[in-house]
């Protein structure tokens, strides 16, 4: 199944945050940062030049501003382009 976001939205695959630090200390969910990372999978139906990201970009996005969905056992998020905080270069 293919998902195509509408308008100025992006479909991303979230990057899982580390469960432990480099020294082995467990990080509980409540201590993790609210800003999260994801990889852009699909763009909404606007011209690419209108959006500051493109497919394959790794982005930071606000943690509570997305719609979760699962397709073929994979978790994805759809979020509005205004909720994208930064592009990791």
C-alpha positions, 0 to 999 in steps of 0.5 A: 500500500502506498500513502500520499500525504495531502497538502503541505504534509510529509510522511516520515519513518521515525528513527528509533531513539537510543534506549541506553547511553554509550556507557550503558545507562538506561534512558526511560521514556519520560527522560527522552527529548520531545524533539525527534528524528525521522526520514522523509518518505513521501511529500504532500501534493505540492511542488517540491520547490514549495517545501524545504525538505525532499525525500530521503532527508533526515529531519527533526520534528516536534514530538507531539504533533503527528498522526501515527499509522502502520503500513505493512508492519512499519510505523510511519508518521504524517505531520504538517510541514510547519512541525518540521523543526530542522533538516539534518545535513 
